[in-house]
Amino acid sequence: MKIPITLVGVEMMRAELHRLKTKDRPAVITAISEARAQGDITENAEYEAARERQGFIEGRIIELEAKLANAQVIDPALLEDDGRVVFGSTVELMEVSSDESVTYQIVGEDEADIKLGKLSYSSPIAKALIGKGRRRRGSDSGRGEGVRDRGREVRVAGLSSAGGDFGFSRGLSKFSR
């Protein structure tokens, strides 16, 4: 099964894989060799810690290689969105009752990070937003289509399909509490 991911997300995964293979793996092999050189490994805490770290690194390498092999890289700039929220869109949401706003980008599961304003496409709020537009057809109010998030109504206030930034530093977790 293909896993959707943005260009930025796939580059981050490739960079992590490269670091694991070229820096972390050789460093842990050296640590294991040094711990073995100390003699009896049956009660050697340094050896055990290095072996545990090696297991983590090898597991992460396998995981990243599998994810990259199954990645479906999506460039948001190439998607036809017709003014609607799609994978890769950057969406500014406004809470109807308070006019507070927050900005998120809809991304793949592996690149999601709420602190950075990146929501997984499979999260409930992203699922509710996908397909919504900034403005209702026939509406003069300028308010976008709404969704309910944990009892609060939020509306699409701004939309950028090319992964643009409305200001990720502002109140990123207001609607995710």
trRosetta pair geometry for C-beta under 8 A, 3 or more apart (Angstrom, degrees):
i j d omega theta_ij theta_ji phi_ij phi_ji
1 70 6.6 39 81 -167 49 129
2 70 5.8 -168 -119 177 39 76
2 71 7.3 33 -162 154 77 11
2 72 3.9 57 168 -41 121 118
3 67 6.2 -50 52 -154 155 77
3 70 5.1 67 3 117 99 100
3 71 5.5 -48 69 -105 92 48
3 72 6.3 171 68 14 34 83
3 108 6.4 77 154 -155 90 127
3 109 7.3 -80 -166 32 111 106
3 110 7.4 52 154 -7 135 117
4 72 5.1 -39 -92 73 53 105
4 74 5.5 4 -158 -9 96 129
4 87 5.8 -61 162 -156 146 156
4 108 5.2 -165 103 -95 67 98
4 121 6.4 -4 80 25 132 154
5 9 4.2 -128 -176 94 98 130
5 10 5.1 117 116 -56 126 86
5 13 7.5 -15 -177 -7 158 137
5 71 5.0 -44 28 -151 129 105
5 72 6.9 133 20 64 74 52
5 73 6.0 -40 77 -102 86 56
5 74 7.0 150 69 19 33 84
5 107 7.5 31 -144 178 53 83
5 108 3.8 -30 -100 -22 62 160
5 110 6.5 -16 -106 49 119 110
5 111 6.4 116 -146 -11 90 122
6 9 4.6 99 52 5 76 104
6 10 7.2 -147 91 -4 41 84
6 73 7.4 45 175 -155 15 69
6 74 6.2 -55 -99 70 50 79
6 75 7.6 93 -153 -103 69 36
6 76 6.6 -14 -123 -25 108 101
6 87 8.0 -167 -71 154 86 93
6 88 5.6 130 -99 -105 110 95
6 107 5.5 -61 -10 -134 120 93
6 108 6.4 -152 -4 -5 70 100
6 111 6.5 -84 32 53 100 165
6 163 6.9 108 -151 -95 143 137
7 10 6.1 -57 -148 37 30 106
7 11 6.4 28 155 -17 64 109
7 73 6.0 69 -86 -172 60 111
7 74 7.9 -116 -34 78 70 38
7 75 5.6 35 -37 -97 119 79
8 11 5.8 -60 -151 38 30 111
8 12 6.4 32 152 -21 65 105
8 111 7.1 108 98 -149 91 151
8 163 7.6 151 -8 -164 128 155
9 12 5.7 -53 -149 33 32 112
9 13 6.6 30 154 -17 65 104
9 107 6.1 147 -57 -176 134 116
9 108 5.2 144 146 39 172 119
9 110 6.3 116 -174 85 119 95
9 111 3.5 -87 -111 -55 114 144
10 13 5.6 -51 -149 36 36 112
10 14 6.4 38 151 -19 66 105
10 68 7.0 107 -150 -123 90 84
10 71 5.6 115 -106 170 113 157
10 73 5.1 -32 -27 -101 154 110
11 14 5.6 -51 -145 37 34 113
11 15 6.3 36 154 -21 65 105
12 15 5.7 -53 -147 35 30 112
12 16 6.5 30 154 -18 64 105
12 111 6.6 118 48 -110 142 102
13 16 5.8 -54 -148 36 32 110
13 17 6.3 33 153 -19 65 107
13 64 5.6 172 -175 -151 95 100
13 67 6.4 -116 -155 100 149 122
13 68 5.9 180 125 -74 130 99
13 71 7.6 179 59 -74 156 147
13 110 6.7 31 -76 131 121 142
14 17 5.6 -55 -147 37 31 112
14 18 6.3 34 154 -21 65 106
14 68 6.8 99 -77 -110 76 137
15 18 5.7 -53 -147 36 30 113
15 19 6.4 31 154 -18 64 106
16 19 5.7 -55 -149 37 32 111
16 20 6.3 33 154 -20 65 106
16 60 7.8 -92 149 157 114 119
16 64 6.3 -151 95 -111 108 150
17 20 5.8 -54 -148 35 30 112
17 21 6.3 20 158 -11 65 110
17 61 6.6 102 -140 -131 80 67
17 64 4.5 -170 -82 128 104 144
17 65 6.9 118 -131 -63 135 68
17 68 7.0 -28 -40 -30 157 145
18 21 6.1 -64 -147 42 27 104
18 22 5.8 -5 168 6 67 119
19 22 6.5 -70 -129 50 22 91
19 23 5.2 -32 -168 32 65 117
19 24 6.3 56 139 -11 77 105
20 23 7.4 -48 -89 54 9 77
20 24 4.8 -39 -134 46 48 125
20 25 6.1 66 157 -32 63 97
20 57 5.6 167 -161 -161 102 91
20 60 6.0 -147 -118 98 154 114
20 61 5.3 -166 124 -78 138 91
20 64 7.3 150 25 21 149 150
21 24 7.8 24 -8 49 17 85
21 25 5.6 -3 -137 9 31 136
21 61 6.5 104 -69 -120 85 124
22 25 7.5 59 -3 38 12 102
22 26 7.1 -16 175 0 31 119
23 26 6.7 -75 -154 42 16 100
23 27 6.2 11 160 -17 60 117
24 27 5.7 -61 -146 38 28 112
24 28 6.3 21 161 -16 66 107
24 57 5.2 -170 129 -123 119 131
25 28 6.2 -59 -147 37 27 104
25 29 6.5 28 155 -20 63 107
25 54 7.8 78 -135 -133 63 77
25 57 5.6 170 -84 149 70 140
25 58 7.7 92 -112 -72 104 70
25 61 7.4 34 -69 -58 125 142
26 29 5.6 -55 -147 36 34 114
26 30 6.4 36 155 -20 66 104
27 30 5.7 -54 -152 35 31 113
27 31 6.4 33 150 -20 65 106
28 31 5.3 -49 -145 36 38 115
28 32 6.4 42 153 -22 66 100
28 50 5.7 155 -163 -166 79 83
28 53 5.1 -154 -121 108 127 111
28 54 4.7 166 144 -80 136 80
28 57 5.9 -166 5 4 155 152
29 32 5.8 -50 -149 33 32 112
29 33 6.5 33 151 -19 63 105
29 54 7.4 95 -69 -107 58 120
30 33 5.7 -54 -149 36 32 113
30 34 6.3 30 154 -17 66 106
31 34 5.8 -54 -146 38 30 110
31 35 6.3 30 155 -18 64 107
31 46 7.3 -132 176 168 94 95
31 50 4.1 -167 117 -118 111 129
31 53 7.5 12 75 62 148 139
32 35 5.8 -57 -148 38 30 110
32 36 6.3 32 153 -21 65 106
32 47 6.7 74 -139 -141 62 70
32 50 4.6 -176 -73 130 68 133
32 51 6.4 91 -108 -69 112 69
32 54 6.5 16 -54 -47 132 141
33 36 5.7 -54 -149 35 30 112
33 37 6.5 34 152 -25 63 106
34 37 5.6 -51 -150 29 33 116
34 38 7.3 42 150 -30 60 97
34 46 7.7 -69 101 140 95 134
35 38 5.8 -45 -164 15 38 116
35 41 6.9 83 135 -118 96 97
35 44 5.5 135 178 147 102 134
35 46 4.3 -164 -109 108 115 101
35 47 3.7 169 143 -77 135 74
35 50 5.5 -166 -4 15 145 142
36 41 6.0 -15 -113 -74 64 126
36 47 6.5 100 -62 -110 58 120
38 41 8.0 112 67 -82 90 68
38 44 6.2 137 79 -126 125 134
38 46 7.3 76 11 57 153 131
38 47 7.7 -138 45 -46 117 109
39 44 7.8 162 75 -73 67 128
40 43 6.4 13 123 35 112 84
40 44 6.6 167 103 -41 62 105
41 44 4.7 -63 -139 23 47 129
41 47 4.7 -116 -148 134 95 176
44 47 3.9 54 101 10 116 116
44 48 6.6 161 93 -13 64 84
45 48 5.6 -56 -147 39 35 112
45 49 6.1 34 156 -20 68 107
46 49 5.8 -54 -145 37 29 110
46 50 6.3 28 156 -18 64 108
47 50 5.9 -58 -148 38 28 109
47 51 6.3 27 155 -18 65 107
48 51 5.8 -55 -146 37 29 110
48 52 6.3 31 154 -20 64 106
49 52 5.7 -54 -148 36 31 112
49 53 6.3 32 152 -18 64 106
50 53 5.6 -53 -147 38 32 112
50 54 6.3 38 151 -24 64 104
51 54 5.4 -49 -147 33 33 116
51 55 6.6 38 152 -21 63 101
52 55 5.7 -51 -155 31 33 114
52 56 6.7 33 149 -17 63 103
53 56 5.6 -52 -152 35 35 113
53 57 6.3 34 152 -19 67 106
54 57 5.7 -55 -146 37 32 111
54 58 6.2 28 158 -15 67 108
55 58 6.0 -56 -142 40 28 107
55 59 6.2 28 157 -18 63 110
56 59 5.8 -61 -149 38 27 111
56 60 6.3 24 156 -18 65 109
57 60 5.9 -58 -147 37 28 108
57 61 6.4 32 153 -22 64 105
58 61 5.6 -50 -148 32 32 114
58 62 6.5 33 154 -17 64 104
59 62 5.8 -55 -151 36 32 110
59 63 6.3 32 152 -19 66 108
60 63 5.5 -53 -145 38 34 114
60 64 6.2 32 158 -17 67 106
61 64 6.0 -57 -145 39 27 107
61 65 6.3 26 157 -18 63 109
62 65 5.9 -57 -146 37 27 110
62 66 6.4 26 156 -18 63 108
63 66 5.9 -60 -151 37 28 109
63 67 6.3 23 155 -16 65 109
64 67 5.7 -56 -144 39 32 109
64 68 6.1 29 158 -17 67 108
65 68 5.9 -56 -144 39 28 108
65 69 6.3 31 155 -22 63 108
66 69 5.7 -55 -148 35 29 113
66 70 6.4 6 159 1 64 112
67 70 6.1 -71 -147 50 29 97
67 71 6.2 54 150 -58 66 94
67 110 6.3 80 -169 -62 149 159
68 71 5.3 -27 -143 -8 35 123
74 78 8.0 -142 -175 58 63 105
74 79 7.0 29 178 -56 106 119
74 87 5.6 21 109 112 159 127
74 88 5.9 -136 116 -43 110 128
75 78 4.5 60 86 8 104 111
75 79 7.5 -177 93 -23 57 82
75 88 7.5 78 158 -124 21 164
76 79 5.6 -48 -154 16 44 117
76 86 7.2 154 -139 92 87 102
76 87 6.9 -141 -96 109 90 64
76 88 2.6 -162 -82 141 115 138
76 89 6.5 173 -152 -59 130 42
76 161 5.7 -168 162 163 99 64
76 162 5.7 154 105 -131 102 27
76 163 4.8 132 50 -39 141 91
77 161 7.1 122 -105 118 37 88
77 162 4.3 42 -93 -125 84 91
77 163 7.2 -61 -47 10 83 98
79 86 5.2 -155 141 109 147 151
79 87 7.1 165 -77 62 164 80
79 88 6.5 146 8 52 141 131
79 161 6.3 -136 73 -179 100 117
81 84 5.1 -150 172 56 82 70
81 85 7.5 39 -164 -84 123 3
81 86 4.6 -130 -111 -3 104 126
81 89 6.7 112 -126 -80 155 119
81 161 4.7 -159 7 -107 148 137
82 133 7.9 -64 114 -96 78 120
83 133 4.9 38 126 -140 95 113
83 134 6.3 -93 -180 20 97 96
83 135 7.6 -43 166 36 134 86
83 159 6.9 99 -165 86 58 149
84 130 7.9 57 152 -178 102 47
84 131 5.6 -18 -179 -153 129 28
84 132 6.5 145 -152 75 80 24
84 133 4.9 -58 -95 -78 65 81
84 159 7.9 -114 171 -168 6 157
85 89 4.8 -149 -147 68 63 158
85 91 5.5 10 -113 -81 119 132
85 106 6.6 101 176 -16 101 145
85 129 4.7 -58 107 148 166 91
85 130 5.3 -119 105 -111 100 34
85 131 6.5 -35 61 22 85 25
85 132 5.2 14 14 55 117 76
85 133 7.4 -152 -11 -81 75 33
85 156 6.6 -140 -46 -105 118 142
85 159 6.4 -117 -78 -128 73 121
86 89 5.2 112 50 -32 57 113
86 106 7.4 -165 110 70 30 140
86 130 6.6 70 -114 -144 33 86
86 131 8.0 77 -81 -62 63 44
86 161 6.6 31 43 -133 108 99
87 106 5.6 -118 -130 115 39 112
87 107 7.7 95 -168 -111 78 23
87 121 5.4 -8 -110 -97 93 140
87 130 7.4 16 -51 -117 62 120
88 105 7.1 -18 -166 -178 33 98
88 106 6.3 -39 5 77 18 85
88 107 7.1 72 -93 -94 47 59
88 161 7.0 50 104 -175 99 59
88 162 7.9 -20 144 -142 112 16
88 163 5.6 -60 179 -67 89 91
89 105 7.0 -173 98 -146 37 62
89 106 5.4 25 51 25 77 112
89 159 6.1 -21 -173 -161 121 89
89 160 6.8 149 -163 78 68 46
89 161 5.3 -35 -105 -111 83 53
89 163 7.9 -126 -124 -75 14 46
90 103 6.5 15 176 -179 95 104
90 104 7.3 -175 -151 98 57 35
90 105 4.6 -30 -98 -94 75 84
90 159 7.4 147 81 -157 58 39
90 160 4.3 -7 56 60 105 101
90 161 8.0 -130 23 -60 72 12
90 163 5.9 96 -34 -152 108 28
90 164 5.1 -128 39 66 141 61
90 165 6.4 -114 -152 -88 164 32
90 166 6.1 171 143 -9 118 95
91 103 6.9 171 88 -150 43 60
91 104 5.6 -14 59 64 90 80
91 105 7.5 150 13 -97 71 32
91 106 6.9 45 -4 -27 115 98
91 129 6.0 0 -120 -178 179 145
91 156 5.9 -70 -160 -130 107 94
91 158 7.1 151 -164 84 40 63
91 159 5.7 0 -111 -106 68 72
92 101 5.6 13 177 -179 97 123
92 102 7.4 167 -154 85 59 31
92 103 4.8 -27 -100 -97 71 86
92 156 7.4 94 72 -167 58 57
92 157 4.6 -72 109 73 100 95
92 158 3.3 31 31 44 124 102
92 159 7.3 -118 24 -53 78 42
92 166 4.6 -100 -69 127 115 175
93 101 6.4 163 85 -151 45 69
93 102 5.5 -16 59 62 95 80
93 103 7.4 172 16 -89 71 33
93 104 7.0 10 -5 13 113 103
93 129 7.8 -84 -81 -103 119 131
93 154 4.5 18 178 170 116 126
93 155 6.9 148 -156 72 68 32
93 156 6.5 -47 -102 -101 65 42
93 157 6.3 124 -145 9 12 96
93 175 6.3 -17 95 -24 141 162
94 99 6.0 -13 -174 -148 112 45
94 100 7.0 158 -152 80 62 35
94 101 4.5 -31 -94 -93 75 89
94 143 7.9 -108 67 -136 128 89
94 154 6.5 155 74 -158 34 75
94 155 5.4 -26 61 62 88 85
94 157 4.0 78 -19 -49 113 132
95 98 4.9 13 94 45 118 93
95 99 7.0 -71 71 -10 72 10
95 100 4.9 10 31 54 114 86
95 101 7.5 -152 7 -78 71 39
95 152 5.6 -31 -138 168 108 126
95 153 7.3 112 -158 80 61 52
95 154 5.4 -44 -94 -99 53 81
95 174 7.4 -104 -31 134 129 125
95 175 7.0 -176 -68 -86 105 105
96 99 7.9 11 -164 -65 17 50
96 143 7.9 55 -111 -155 94 140
96 146 6.8 7 -53 -119 127 137
96 152 7.7 174 31 174 86 78
96 153 4.4 -10 14 92 131 104
96 154 6.8 -149 -19 -99 81 26
96 155 5.9 83 -71 -13 91 107
97 152 7.0 -103 17 -147 117 92
97 153 7.2 106 -23 48 89 90
100 171 6.8 -85 177 122 110 166
100 174 6.0 -130 135 171 131 161
101 157 5.7 -70 -120 41 125 156
101 170 7.3 24 92 119 84 134
101 171 7.6 122 87 66 47 127
102 117 7.8 -165 171 -124 85 98
102 170 6.9 -155 -117 107 53 89
102 171 5.2 -100 -95 104 92 95
102 172 6.2 121 -156 -129 107 28
102 173 7.8 -167 -140 6 145 9
102 174 4.9 -160 -59 42 135 111
102 175 5.4 -151 43 0 149 108
103 117 5.6 10 99 -156 79 135
103 158 7.5 -27 -107 69 102 117
103 165 7.6 89 143 -165 149 55
103 166 4.2 -169 -111 66 146 112
103 167 6.0 126 8 65 149 65
103 168 5.9 -108 87 -93 116 51
103 170 6.7 71 10 59 104 101
103 172 7.5 -54 58 -109 66 74
104 117 5.3 -153 -110 -177 48 74
104 118 6.9 140 -162 -105 77 15
104 119 4.5 28 177 -12 133 115
104 125 7.9 69 50 112 169 127
104 126 7.7 -120 129 -85 138 92
104 172 7.8 112 -81 -153 78 82
105 117 6.2 72 5 125 83 89
105 118 5.2 -24 63 -111 95 69
105 119 7.0 173 77 25 40 75
105 163 6.2 43 -140 -139 134 71
105 168 8.0 -34 -14 -93 103 118
106 119 5.7 -34 -104 75 54 97
106 120 8.0 15 -157 139 63 13
106 121 5.3 74 176 -90 98 77
106 126 5.0 132 -124 -144 103 115
106 129 7.0 -156 -73 88 130 126
106 130 6.9 122 -144 -78 163 92
107 111 4.6 -86 147 87 133 112
107 112 5.8 176 76 -76 103 64
107 118 4.7 -13 18 -170 136 105
107 119 6.9 134 26 67 77 42
107 120 6.7 -57 77 -102 69 39
107 121 6.9 -137 81 -33 20 86
108 111 5.1 69 62 21 86 101
108 112 7.2 -127 96 -34 42 84
108 120 7.0 -14 144 -134 24 75
108 121 6.6 -17 -100 5 34 109
109 112 5.9 -37 -152 -3 32 119
109 120 4.6 44 -106 -138 57 123
109 121 7.4 -80 -51 37 69 79
109 122 5.8 0 -79 21 106 122
111 118 6.0 -82 130 158 83 148
112 118 5.2 -161 -135 119 42 94
112 119 6.0 8 -135 -173 105 17
112 120 3.7 -41 -67 -55 151 84
112 123 7.2 140 -140 -36 151 122
113 116 4.2 38 95 25 113 109
113 117 8.0 8 90 35 76 34
113 118 4.9 41 43 51 68 111
114 117 7.5 44 -171 -77 35 21
114 118 7.3 -110 -73 58 25 56
114 119 7.1 51 -98 -87 71 67
114 172 6.5 142 159 141 69 110
114 173 5.8 67 151 -97 116 94
114 176 5.4 -136 -150 99 138 175
115 172 6.3 102 -147 96 29 148
115 173 7.3 -13 -91 -52 54 113
116 168 6.4 3 179 172 53 140
116 172 7.5 129 57 -151 5 160
117 168 3.8 -130 9 -141 150 100
117 172 5.0 -109 -75 -129 79 117
119 123 5.3 -97 -178 37 96 141
119 125 6.5 -81 -157 80 149 107
119 126 4.7 173 130 -63 120 117
120 123 4.6 114 65 -28 87 96
120 126 6.3 -145 92 14 47 154
121 126 5.1 -140 -136 139 31 141
121 127 7.5 91 164 -69 56 64
121 130 7.0 55 -155 -63 89 135
122 126 7.0 22 32 71 16 126
122 127 6.9 25 -156 -57 30 106
123 126 4.5 83 58 12 88 106
123 127 6.8 -154 87 -9 41 87
124 127 5.7 -56 -147 35 29 113
124 128 6.4 26 156 -17 64 107
124 149 7.8 140 109 -124 106 81
125 128 5.6 -56 -150 38 33 111
125 129 6.2 30 152 -20 67 110
125 147 6.9 133 -148 110 68 142
125 149 5.2 25 -104 -109 110 121
125 175 7.0 109 -122 131 158 118
125 176 7.6 -97 -3 -95 151 79
126 129 5.6 -58 -144 39 33 110
126 130 6.3 42 158 -33 67 99
127 130 6.2 -43 -145 19 28 112
128 132 7.5 19 139 -28 63 131
128 147 4.0 113 144 -150 124 145
128 148 7.7 -115 -162 48 158 52
128 149 7.5 -167 58 -74 154 84
129 132 5.2 -83 -160 27 50 122
129 147 6.1 -94 -72 -9 63 152
129 156 7.0 121 -147 -76 98 109
132 144 6.8 83 152 158 106 109
132 145 4.1 -144 -159 79 98 124
132 146 7.9 -177 -149 14 141 9
132 147 6.7 -96 -61 -40 157 109
132 156 5.4 164 125 -28 115 135
133 136 7.3 144 75 -81 108 33
133 137 8.0 59 62 -40 149 76
133 144 6.1 -147 110 -152 52 96
133 145 5.5 79 49 -3 63 116
133 156 6.5 -162 121 69 24 150
133 159 7.4 -69 -159 -25 50 163
134 144 4.2 -78 -162 -96 35 117
134 145 7.8 -31 -29 10 2 76
134 156 4.9 -112 -105 119 49 112
134 157 7.2 22 -145 158 91 9
134 158 6.7 29 -120 -118 124 17
134 159 4.8 -125 -58 0 113 121
135 139 5.9 -157 179 67 82 110
135 142 6.4 -50 -109 -140 109 33
135 143 7.4 112 -119 77 62 28
135 144 5.8 -64 -61 -99 34 62
135 145 8.0 34 103 -27 5 73
136 139 3.7 70 69 -13 99 134
136 141 7.7 28 35 43 109 103
136 143 7.5 8 -1 86 102 73
136 144 7.2 139 -32 -159 68 31
136 145 5.8 116 -76 -75 81 76
139 142 7.6 -143 123 -18 103 24
139 143 7.0 -84 149 55 143 73
143 146 7.6 2 150 -53 111 100
143 155 5.0 -14 -179 161 95 161
143 157 7.7 -36 -137 -98 60 69
144 155 4.7 148 64 167 79 91
144 156 3.2 -92 123 69 156 81
144 157 6.1 -129 6 -64 120 29
144 159 7.6 126 -107 -33 150 115
145 155 6.8 169 87 -145 21 80
145 156 5.9 20 50 17 68 112
146 153 5.2 12 -179 -178 135 98
146 154 6.4 158 -149 84 81 36
146 155 4.4 -46 -88 -89 83 78
146 156 7.7 -146 -82 0 39 69
147 153 7.5 166 85 -150 29 60
147 154 6.0 -19 63 63 76 86
147 155 8.0 152 16 -91 61 37
148 151 6.9 20 -179 -95 105 8
148 152 6.9 152 -156 75 65 34
148 153 5.5 -38 -98 -95 71 63
148 154 7.7 139 -113 17 22 74
149 152 5.5 -29 68 64 77 89
149 153 8.0 136 21 -109 71 17
149 154 5.5 3 11 4 118 122
149 175 5.3 35 106 -178 152 106
150 175 7.8 160 33 -175 112 66
150 177 7.6 -138 80 82 164 64
152 175 7.0 -129 77 -130 136 87
154 175 6.1 20 -68 -122 152 143
156 159 6.0 20 175 -57 120 109
158 166 5.4 121 96 -103 144 145
160 163 7.1 -72 118 56 105 11
160 164 3.2 -80 159 44 155 114
160 165 7.6 -66 59 -8 157 21
160 166 6.9 179 -3 -48 125 92
161 164 7.9 36 44 3 33 99
165 168 5.9 -63 -152 -21 103 96
167 170 4.9 35 126 -2 112 113
168 172 6.6 28 -179 -89 69 118
169 172 7.7 -71 -158 -42 15 106
171 174 4.6 19 163 -33 111 119
172 176 7.9 -12 137 14 68 125
173 176 4.8 -77 -154 51 71 108
173 177 6.3 92 148 -54 93 78
174 177 7.1 -45 -173 -9 25 107
